[in-house]
Amino acid sequence: MLAEDILTGEKRHTNSCYVTYVALDENGRPTTVEPIVPETPDEKRRYDRAAKRRANRVMERRYDQGRGE
């Protein structure tokens, strides 16, 4: 998300969000999809950061469940 100062025209990044979608088959059940292949430097950076966030969430869950030693 960007904010713009209407007097100067200066724009700045204010926030980002991440959304997870689940693909469903014809019966409404989760199904697999082709993996994403990041191509641009920006896509690769975002993909790498997403993998790190996911790894952190997995470790936090393990820790919260008493298995994070």
PDB file of N, CA, C and O in Angstrom:
ATOM      1  N   MET A   1       0.851  -1.161   0.000  1.00  0.00           N
ATOM      2  CA  MET A   1       0.000   0.000   0.000  1.00  0.00           C
ATOM      3  C   MET A   1       0.902   1.230   0.000  1.00  0.00           C
ATOM      4  O   MET A   1       1.930   1.267   0.676  1.00  0.00           O
ATOM      5  N   LEU A   2       0.501   2.217  -0.759  1.00  0.00           N
ATOM      6  CA  LEU A   2       1.249   3.462  -0.835  1.00  0.00           C
ATOM      7  C   LEU A   2       0.404   4.605  -0.294  1.00  0.00           C
ATOM      8  O   LEU A   2      -0.820   4.614  -0.429  1.00  0.00           O
ATOM      9  N   ALA A   3       1.074   5.560   0.314  1.00  0.00           N
ATOM     10  CA  ALA A   3       0.433   6.805   0.725  1.00  0.00           C
ATOM     11  C   ALA A   3       1.097   7.918  -0.069  1.00  0.00           C
ATOM     12  O   ALA A   3       2.300   7.877  -0.327  1.00  0.00           O
ATOM     13  N   GLU A   4       0.304   8.915  -0.454  1.00  0.00           N
ATOM     14  CA  GLU A   4       0.856  10.027  -1.224  1.00  0.00           C
ATOM     15  C   GLU A   4       0.550  11.345  -0.539  1.00  0.00           C
ATOM     16  O   GLU A   4      -0.591  11.606  -0.159  1.00  0.00           O
ATOM     17  N   ASP A   5       1.565  12.170  -0.385  1.00  0.00           N
ATOM     18  CA  ASP A   5       1.396  13.525   0.117  1.00  0.00           C
ATOM     19  C   ASP A   5       0.849  14.345  -1.044  1.00  0.00           C
ATOM     20  O   ASP A   5       1.548  14.539  -2.039  1.00  0.00           O
ATOM     21  N   ILE A   6      -0.378  14.827  -0.940  1.00  0.00           N
ATOM     22  CA  ILE A   6      -0.994  15.517  -2.075  1.00  0.00           C
ATOM     23  C   ILE A   6      -0.355  16.869  -2.363  1.00  0.00           C
ATOM     24  O   ILE A   6      -0.516  17.406  -3.459  1.00  0.00           O
ATOM     25  N   LEU A   7       0.367  17.425  -1.397  1.00  0.00           N
ATOM     26  CA  LEU A   7       1.029  18.709  -1.632  1.00  0.00           C
ATOM     27  C   LEU A   7       2.341  18.551  -2.383  1.00  0.00           C
ATOM     28  O   LEU A   7       2.665  19.359  -3.254  1.00  0.00           O
ATOM     29  N   THR A   8       3.100  17.507  -2.044  1.00  0.00           N
ATOM     30  CA  THR A   8       4.418  17.328  -2.668  1.00  0.00           C
ATOM     31  C   THR A   8       4.439  16.229  -3.729  1.00  0.00           C
ATOM     32  O   THR A   8       5.349  16.177  -4.556  1.00  0.00           O
ATOM     33  N   GLY A   9       3.430  15.349  -3.703  1.00  0.00           N
ATOM     34  CA  GLY A   9       3.418  14.215  -4.632  1.00  0.00           C
ATOM     35  C   GLY A   9       4.313  13.075  -4.176  1.00  0.00           C
ATOM     36  O   GLY A   9       4.427  12.058  -4.860  1.00  0.00           O
ATOM     37  N   GLU A  10       4.947  13.243  -3.022  1.00  0.00           N
ATOM     38  CA  GLU A  10       5.836  12.195  -2.499  1.00  0.00           C
ATOM     39  C   GLU A  10       5.012  10.974  -2.105  1.00  0.00           C
ATOM     40  O   GLU A  10       3.984  11.084  -1.436  1.00  0.00           O
ATOM     41  N   LYS A  11       5.491   9.805  -2.536  1.00  0.00           N
ATOM     42  CA  LYS A  11       4.820   8.548  -2.215  1.00  0.00           C
ATOM     43  C   LYS A  11       5.718   7.731  -1.307  1.00  0.00           C
ATOM     44  O   LYS A  11       6.943   7.759  -1.428  1.00  0.00           O
ATOM     45  N   ARG A  12       5.084   6.998  -0.388  1.00  0.00           N
ATOM     46  CA  ARG A  12       5.858   6.120   0.496  1.00  0.00           C
ATOM     47  C   ARG A  12       5.056   4.859   0.771  1.00  0.00           C
ATOM     48  O   ARG A  12       3.825   4.859   0.791  1.00  0.00           O
ATOM     49  N   HIS A  13       5.803   3.791   0.980  1.00  0.00           N
ATOM     50  CA  HIS A  13       5.198   2.498   1.304  1.00  0.00           C
ATOM     51  C   HIS A  13       4.687   2.567   2.734  1.00  0.00           C
ATOM     52  O   HIS A  13       5.401   3.014   3.631  1.00  0.00           O
ATOM     53  N   THR A  14       3.448   2.123   2.949  1.00  0.00           N
ATOM     54  CA  THR A  14       2.887   2.166   4.299  1.00  0.00           C
ATOM     55  C   THR A  14       2.678   0.790   4.909  1.00  0.00           C
ATOM     56  O   THR A  14       2.860   0.618   6.114  1.00  0.00           O
ATOM     57  N   ASN A  15       2.300  -0.191   4.103  1.00  0.00           N
ATOM     58  CA  ASN A  15       2.105  -1.532   4.657  1.00  0.00           C
ATOM     59  C   ASN A  15       1.989  -2.568   3.543  1.00  0.00           C
ATOM     60  O   ASN A  15       1.792  -2.236   2.374  1.00  0.00           O
ATOM     61  N   SER A  16       2.116  -3.821   3.939  1.00  0.00           N
ATOM     62  CA  SER A  16       1.944  -4.951   3.040  1.00  0.00           C
ATOM     63  C   SER A  16       1.105  -5.992   3.760  1.00  0.00           C
ATOM     64  O   SER A  16       1.027  -5.988   4.988  1.00  0.00           O
ATOM     65  N   CYS A  17       0.485  -6.871   3.011  1.00  0.00           N
ATOM     66  CA  CYS A  17      -0.216  -7.986   3.628  1.00  0.00           C
ATOM     67  C   CYS A  17       0.027  -9.227   2.786  1.00  0.00           C
ATOM     68  O   CYS A  17       0.413  -9.136   1.620  1.00  0.00           O
ATOM     69  N   TYR A  18      -0.199 -10.366   3.376  1.00  0.00           N
ATOM     70  CA  TYR A  18       0.004 -11.633   2.703  1.00  0.00           C
ATOM     71  C   TYR A  18      -1.274 -12.445   2.836  1.00  0.00           C
ATOM     72  O   TYR A  18      -1.845 -12.546   3.923  1.00  0.00           O
ATOM     73  N   VAL A  19      -1.714 -13.014   1.746  1.00  0.00           N
ATOM     74  CA  VAL A  19      -2.956 -13.774   1.710  1.00  0.00           C
ATOM     75  C   VAL A  19      -2.642 -15.173   1.196  1.00  0.00           C
ATOM     76  O   VAL A  19      -1.862 -15.339   0.258  1.00  0.00           O
ATOM     77  N   THR A  20      -3.249 -16.164   1.810  1.00  0.00           N
ATOM     78  CA  THR A  20      -3.090 -17.540   1.358  1.00  0.00           C
ATOM     79  C   THR A  20      -4.411 -18.005   0.754  1.00  0.00           C
ATOM     80  O   THR A  20      -5.466 -17.907   1.379  1.00  0.00           O
ATOM     81  N   TYR A  21      -4.330 -18.507  -0.460  1.00  0.00           N
ATOM     82  CA  TYR A  21      -5.505 -19.059  -1.128  1.00  0.00           C
ATOM     83  C   TYR A  21      -5.375 -20.576  -1.155  1.00  0.00           C
ATOM     84  O   TYR A  21      -4.270 -21.114  -1.214  1.00  0.00           O
ATOM     85  N   VAL A  22      -6.500 -21.247  -1.113  1.00  0.00           N
ATOM     86  CA  VAL A  22      -6.521 -22.702  -1.208  1.00  0.00           C
ATOM     87  C   VAL A  22      -7.310 -23.077  -2.452  1.00  0.00           C
ATOM     88  O   VAL A  22      -8.466 -22.682  -2.603  1.00  0.00           O
ATOM     89  N   ALA A  23      -6.683 -23.844  -3.347  1.00  0.00           N
ATOM     90  CA  ALA A  23      -7.368 -24.310  -4.556  1.00  0.00           C
ATOM     91  C   ALA A  23      -8.297 -25.451  -4.179  1.00  0.00           C
ATOM     92  O   ALA A  23      -7.930 -26.341  -3.412  1.00  0.00           O
ATOM     93  N   LEU A  24      -9.506 -25.413  -4.727  1.00  0.00           N
ATOM     94  CA  LEU A  24     -10.485 -26.454  -4.440  1.00  0.00           C
ATOM     95  C   LEU A  24     -10.820 -27.227  -5.706  1.00  0.00           C
ATOM     96  O   LEU A  24     -10.865 -26.663  -6.800  1.00  0.00           O
ATOM     97  N   ASP A  25     -11.052 -28.519  -5.543  1.00  0.00           N
ATOM     98  CA  ASP A  25     -11.459 -29.331  -6.697  1.00  0.00           C
ATOM     99  C   ASP A  25     -12.969 -29.192  -6.916  1.00  0.00           C
ATOM    100  O   ASP A  25     -13.625 -28.391  -6.250  1.00  0.00           O
ATOM    101  N   GLU A  26     -13.511 -29.965  -7.843  1.00  0.00           N
ATOM    102  CA  GLU A  26     -14.935 -29.851  -8.171  1.00  0.00           C
ATOM    103  C   GLU A  26     -15.850 -30.253  -7.018  1.00  0.00           C
ATOM    104  O   GLU A  26     -17.040 -29.940  -7.025  1.00  0.00           O
ATOM    105  N   ASN A  27     -15.284 -30.955  -6.016  1.00  0.00           N
ATOM    106  CA  ASN A  27     -16.062 -31.347  -4.838  1.00  0.00           C
ATOM    107  C   ASN A  27     -15.861 -30.404  -3.659  1.00  0.00           C
ATOM    108  O   ASN A  27     -16.359 -30.654  -2.562  1.00  0.00           O
ATOM    109  N   GLY A  28     -15.130 -29.322  -3.893  1.00  0.00           N
ATOM    110  CA  GLY A  28     -14.906 -28.349  -2.829  1.00  0.00           C
ATOM    111  C   GLY A  28     -13.818 -28.746  -1.849  1.00  0.00           C
ATOM    112  O   GLY A  28     -13.716 -28.175  -0.763  1.00  0.00           O
ATOM    113  N   ARG A  29     -13.004 -29.723  -2.229  1.00  0.00           N
ATOM    114  CA  ARG A  29     -11.913 -30.171  -1.358  1.00  0.00           C
ATOM    115  C   ARG A  29     -10.595 -29.561  -1.826  1.00  0.00           C
ATOM    116  O   ARG A  29     -10.401 -29.342  -3.021  1.00  0.00           O
ATOM    117  N   PRO A  30      -9.679 -29.284  -0.874  1.00  0.00           N
ATOM    118  CA  PRO A  30      -8.375 -28.733  -1.271  1.00  0.00           C
ATOM    119  C   PRO A  30      -7.670 -29.648  -2.270  1.00  0.00           C
ATOM    120  O   PRO A  30      -7.727 -30.872  -2.157  1.00  0.00           O
ATOM    121  N   THR A  31      -7.010 -29.040  -3.240  1.00  0.00           N
ATOM    122  CA  THR A  31      -6.296 -29.787  -4.262  1.00  0.00           C
ATOM    123  C   THR A  31      -4.955 -29.113  -4.550  1.00  0.00           C
ATOM    124  O   THR A  31      -4.759 -27.941  -4.228  1.00  0.00           O
ATOM    125  N   THR A  32      -4.052 -29.850  -5.146  1.00  0.00           N
ATOM    126  CA  THR A  32      -2.734 -29.293  -5.452  1.00  0.00           C
ATOM    127  C   THR A  32      -2.781 -28.471  -6.737  1.00  0.00           C
ATOM    128  O   THR A  32      -3.639 -28.673  -7.597  1.00  0.00           O
ATOM    129  N   VAL A  33      -1.846 -27.550  -6.840  1.00  0.00           N
ATOM    130  CA  VAL A  33      -1.697 -26.723  -8.047  1.00  0.00           C
ATOM    131  C   VAL A  33      -0.222 -26.725  -8.437  1.00  0.00           C
ATOM    132  O   VAL A  33       0.639 -27.098  -7.640  1.00  0.00           O
ATOM    133  N   GLU A  34       0.059 -26.312  -9.657  1.00  0.00           N
ATOM    134  CA  GLU A  34       1.448 -26.215 -10.104  1.00  0.00           C
ATOM    135  C   GLU A  34       2.205 -25.236  -9.209  1.00  0.00           C
ATOM    136  O   GLU A  34       1.658 -24.200  -8.831  1.00  0.00           O
ATOM    137  N   PRO A  35       3.444 -25.545  -8.869  1.00  0.00           N
ATOM    138  CA  PRO A  35       4.209 -24.627  -8.017  1.00  0.00           C
ATOM    139  C   PRO A  35       4.491 -23.305  -8.734  1.00  0.00           C
ATOM    140  O   PRO A  35       4.578 -23.240  -9.961  1.00  0.00           O
ATOM    141  N   ILE A  36       4.628 -22.277  -7.938  1.00  0.00           N
ATOM    142  CA  ILE A  36       4.968 -20.956  -8.467  1.00  0.00           C
ATOM    143  C   ILE A  36       6.453 -20.934  -8.785  1.00  0.00           C
ATOM    144  O   ILE A  36       7.269 -21.438  -8.014  1.00  0.00           O
ATOM    145  N   VAL A  37       6.796 -20.355  -9.914  1.00  0.00           N
ATOM    146  CA  VAL A  37       8.197 -20.214 -10.303  1.00  0.00           C
ATOM    147  C   VAL A  37       8.500 -18.724 -10.390  1.00  0.00           C
ATOM    148  O   VAL A  37       8.148 -18.079 -11.378  1.00  0.00           O
ATOM    149  N   PRO A  38       9.153 -18.167  -9.362  1.00  0.00           N
ATOM    150  CA  PRO A  38       9.462 -16.742  -9.401  1.00  0.00           C
ATOM    151  C   PRO A  38      10.488 -16.455 -10.500  1.00  0.00           C
ATOM    152  O   PRO A  38      11.440 -17.212 -10.687  1.00  0.00           O
ATOM    153  N   GLU A  39      10.281 -15.353 -11.220  1.00  0.00           N
ATOM    154  CA  GLU A  39      11.163 -15.041 -12.335  1.00  0.00           C
ATOM    155  C   GLU A  39      11.938 -13.747 -12.146  1.00  0.00           C
ATOM    156  O   GLU A  39      13.147 -13.716 -12.379  1.00  0.00           O
ATOM    157  N   THR A  40      11.279 -12.697 -11.734  1.00  0.00           N
ATOM    158  CA  THR A  40      11.955 -11.404 -11.597  1.00  0.00           C
ATOM    159  C   THR A  40      12.685 -11.350 -10.258  1.00  0.00           C
ATOM    160  O   THR A  40      12.373 -12.126  -9.355  1.00  0.00           O
ATOM    161  N   PRO A  41      13.643 -10.451 -10.121  1.00  0.00           N
ATOM    162  CA  PRO A  41      14.325 -10.311  -8.824  1.00  0.00           C
ATOM    163  C   PRO A  41      13.348 -10.027  -7.681  1.00  0.00           C
ATOM    164  O   PRO A  41      13.512 -10.550  -6.579  1.00  0.00           O
ATOM    165  N   ASP A  42      12.331  -9.196  -7.944  1.00  0.00           N
ATOM    166  CA  ASP A  42      11.354  -8.888  -6.904  1.00  0.00           C
ATOM    167  C   ASP A  42      10.550 -10.132  -6.528  1.00  0.00           C
ATOM    168  O   ASP A  42      10.323 -10.383  -5.344  1.00  0.00           O
ATOM    169  N   GLU A  43      10.121 -10.908  -7.512  1.00  0.00           N
ATOM    170  CA  GLU A  43       9.380 -12.147  -7.235  1.00  0.00           C
ATOM    171  C   GLU A  43      10.249 -13.117  -6.442  1.00  0.00           C
ATOM    172  O   GLU A  43       9.767 -13.756  -5.506  1.00  0.00           O
ATOM    173  N   LYS A  44      11.523 -13.234  -6.804  1.00  0.00           N
ATOM    174  CA  LYS A  44      12.433 -14.141  -6.093  1.00  0.00           C
ATOM    175  C   LYS A  44      12.625 -13.694  -4.648  1.00  0.00           C
ATOM    176  O   LYS A  44      12.654 -14.525  -3.740  1.00  0.00           O
ATOM    177  N   ARG A  45      12.757 -12.392  -4.431  1.00  0.00           N
ATOM    178  CA  ARG A  45      12.913 -11.862  -3.068  1.00  0.00           C
ATOM    179  C   ARG A  45      11.672 -12.165  -2.250  1.00  0.00           C
ATOM    180  O   ARG A  45      11.778 -12.621  -1.112  1.00  0.00           O
ATOM    181  N   ARG A  46      10.494 -11.918  -2.814  1.00  0.00           N
ATOM    182  CA  ARG A  46       9.250 -12.180  -2.087  1.00  0.00           C
ATOM    183  C   ARG A  46       9.068 -13.668  -1.809  1.00  0.00           C
ATOM    184  O   ARG A  46       8.616 -14.047  -0.728  1.00  0.00           O
ATOM    185  N   TYR A  47       9.416 -14.508  -2.771  1.00  0.00           N
ATOM    186  CA  TYR A  47       9.299 -15.953  -2.613  1.00  0.00           C
ATOM    187  C   TYR A  47      10.203 -16.447  -1.486  1.00  0.00           C
ATOM    188  O   TYR A  47       9.791 -17.259  -0.658  1.00  0.00           O
ATOM    189  N   ASP A  48      11.447 -15.947  -1.464  1.00  0.00           N
ATOM    190  CA  ASP A  48      12.389 -16.337  -0.411  1.00  0.00           C
ATOM    191  C   ASP A  48      11.902 -15.886   0.960  1.00  0.00           C
ATOM    192  O   ASP A  48      11.998 -16.636   1.932  1.00  0.00           O
ATOM    193  N   ARG A  49      11.393 -14.690   1.041  1.00  0.00           N
ATOM    194  CA  ARG A  49      10.890 -14.186   2.327  1.00  0.00           C
ATOM    195  C   ARG A  49       9.672 -14.977   2.788  1.00  0.00           C
ATOM    196  O   ARG A  49       9.503 -15.226   3.982  1.00  0.00           O
ATOM    197  N   ALA A  50       8.821 -15.371   1.839  1.00  0.00           N
ATOM    198  CA  ALA A  50       7.655 -16.181   2.193  1.00  0.00           C
ATOM    199  C   ALA A  50       8.094 -17.522   2.779  1.00  0.00           C
ATOM    200  O   ALA A  50       7.517 -17.995   3.758  1.00  0.00           O
ATOM    201  N   ALA A  51       9.103 -18.125   2.186  1.00  0.00           N
ATOM    202  CA  ALA A  51       9.607 -19.407   2.704  1.00  0.00           C
ATOM    203  C   ALA A  51      10.135 -19.236   4.127  1.00  0.00           C
ATOM    204  O   ALA A  51       9.931 -20.103   4.976  1.00  0.00           O
ATOM    205  N   LYS A  52      10.809 -18.128   4.384  1.00  0.00           N
ATOM    206  CA  LYS A  52      11.330 -17.870   5.739  1.00  0.00           C
ATOM    207  C   LYS A  52      10.189 -17.653   6.728  1.00  0.00           C
ATOM    208  O   LYS A  52      10.245 -18.147   7.854  1.00  0.00           O
ATOM    209  N   ARG A  53       9.142 -16.910   6.314  1.00  0.00           N
ATOM    210  CA  ARG A  53       7.992 -16.704   7.207  1.00  0.00           C
ATOM    211  C   ARG A  53       7.319 -18.028   7.523  1.00  0.00           C
ATOM    212  O   ARG A  53       6.940 -18.282   8.666  1.00  0.00           O
ATOM    213  N   ARG A  54       7.173 -18.866   6.515  1.00  0.00           N
ATOM    214  CA  ARG A  54       6.535 -20.169   6.741  1.00  0.00           C
ATOM    215  C   ARG A  54       7.366 -21.020   7.706  1.00  0.00           C
ATOM    216  O   ARG A  54       6.820 -21.635   8.622  1.00  0.00           O
ATOM    217  N   ALA A  55       8.667 -21.052   7.504  1.00  0.00           N
ATOM    218  CA  ALA A  55       9.540 -21.820   8.401  1.00  0.00           C
ATOM    219  C   ALA A  55       9.419 -21.305   9.832  1.00  0.00           C
ATOM    220  O   ALA A  55       9.392 -22.096  10.775  1.00  0.00           O
ATOM    221  N   ASN A  56       9.347 -19.999   9.997  1.00  0.00           N
ATOM    222  CA  ASN A  56       9.196 -19.430  11.340  1.00  0.00           C
ATOM    223  C   ASN A  56       7.871 -19.843  11.965  1.00  0.00           C
ATOM    224  O   ASN A  56       7.819 -20.178  13.148  1.00  0.00           O
ATOM    225  N   ARG A  57       6.797 -19.820  11.174  1.00  0.00           N
ATOM    226  CA  ARG A  57       5.488 -20.227  11.705  1.00  0.00           C
ATOM    227  C   ARG A  57       5.511 -21.693  12.135  1.00  0.00           C
ATOM    228  O   ARG A  57       4.967 -22.043  13.183  1.00  0.00           O
ATOM    229  N   VAL A  58       6.136 -22.542  11.332  1.00  0.00           N
ATOM    230  CA  VAL A  58       6.212 -23.968  11.676  1.00  0.00           C
ATOM    231  C   VAL A  58       6.972 -24.144  12.987  1.00  0.00           C
ATOM    232  O   VAL A  58       6.545 -24.902  13.858  1.00  0.00           O
ATOM    233  N   MET A  59       8.090 -23.449  13.127  1.00  0.00           N
ATOM    234  CA  MET A  59       8.876 -23.567  14.358  1.00  0.00           C
ATOM    235  C   MET A  59       8.108 -23.021  15.558  1.00  0.00           C
ATOM    236  O   MET A  59       8.181 -23.592  16.646  1.00  0.00           O
ATOM    237  N   GLU A  60       7.379 -21.931  15.376  1.00  0.00           N
ATOM    238  CA  GLU A  60       6.585 -21.377  16.476  1.00  0.00           C
ATOM    239  C   GLU A  60       5.508 -22.360  16.911  1.00  0.00           C
ATOM    240  O   GLU A  60       5.271 -22.534  18.107  1.00  0.00           O
ATOM    241  N   ARG A  61       4.851 -23.007  15.946  1.00  0.00           N
ATOM    242  CA  ARG A  61       3.832 -24.007  16.288  1.00  0.00           C
ATOM    243  C   ARG A  61       4.439 -25.164  17.060  1.00  0.00           C
ATOM    244  O   ARG A  61       3.871 -25.636  18.045  1.00  0.00           O
ATOM    245  N   ARG A  62       5.608 -25.620  16.600  1.00  0.00           N
ATOM    246  CA  ARG A  62       6.277 -26.727  17.296  1.00  0.00           C
ATOM    247  C   ARG A  62       6.636 -26.312  18.710  1.00  0.00           C
ATOM    248  O   ARG A  62       6.482 -27.096  19.647  1.00  0.00           O
ATOM    249  N   TYR A  63       7.115 -25.084  18.870  1.00  0.00           N
ATOM    250  CA  TYR A  63       7.485 -24.590  20.193  1.00  0.00           C
ATOM    251  C   TYR A  63       6.255 -24.483  21.081  1.00  0.00           C
ATOM    252  O   TYR A  63       6.286 -24.886  22.244  1.00  0.00           O
ATOM    253  N   ASP A  64       5.162 -23.937  20.529  1.00  0.00           N
ATOM    254  CA  ASP A  64       3.920 -23.796  21.300  1.00  0.00           C
ATOM    255  C   ASP A  64       3.361 -25.140  21.718  1.00  0.00           C
ATOM    256  O   ASP A  64       2.674 -25.236  22.735  1.00  0.00           O
ATOM    257  N   GLN A  65       3.645 -26.182  20.946  1.00  0.00           N
ATOM    258  CA  GLN A  65       3.131 -27.527  21.259  1.00  0.00           C
ATOM    259  C   GLN A  65       4.139 -28.325  22.096  1.00  0.00           C
ATOM    260  O   GLN A  65       3.932 -29.510  22.353  1.00  0.00           O
ATOM    261  N   GLY A  66       5.227 -27.674  22.518  1.00  0.00           N
ATOM    262  CA  GLY A  66       6.210 -28.339  23.370  1.00  0.00           C
ATOM    263  C   GLY A  66       7.194 -29.211  22.645  1.00  0.00           C
ATOM    264  O   GLY A  66       7.833 -30.062  23.263  1.00  0.00           O
ATOM    265  N   ARG A  67       7.340 -29.023  21.320  1.00  0.00           N
ATOM    266  CA  ARG A  67       8.267 -29.859  20.559  1.00  0.00           C
ATOM    267  C   ARG A  67       9.392 -29.033  19.943  1.00  0.00           C
ATOM    268  O   ARG A  67      10.045 -29.497  19.008  1.00  0.00           O
ATOM    269  N   GLY A  68       9.634 -27.829  20.439  1.00  0.00           N
ATOM    270  CA  GLY A  68      10.589 -26.941  19.791  1.00  0.00           C
ATOM    271  C   GLY A  68      11.972 -26.946  20.386  1.00  0.00           C
ATOM    272  O   GLY A  68      12.635 -25.909  20.409  1.00  0.00           O
ATOM    273  N   GLU A  69      12.422 -28.077  20.864  1.00  0.00           N
ATOM    274  CA  GLU A  69      13.755 -28.127  21.497  1.00  0.00           C
ATOM    275  C   GLU A  69      14.841 -28.291  20.479  1.00  0.00           C
ATOM    276  O   GLU A  69      16.018 -28.351  20.836  1.00  0.00           O
TER     277      GLU A  69
END
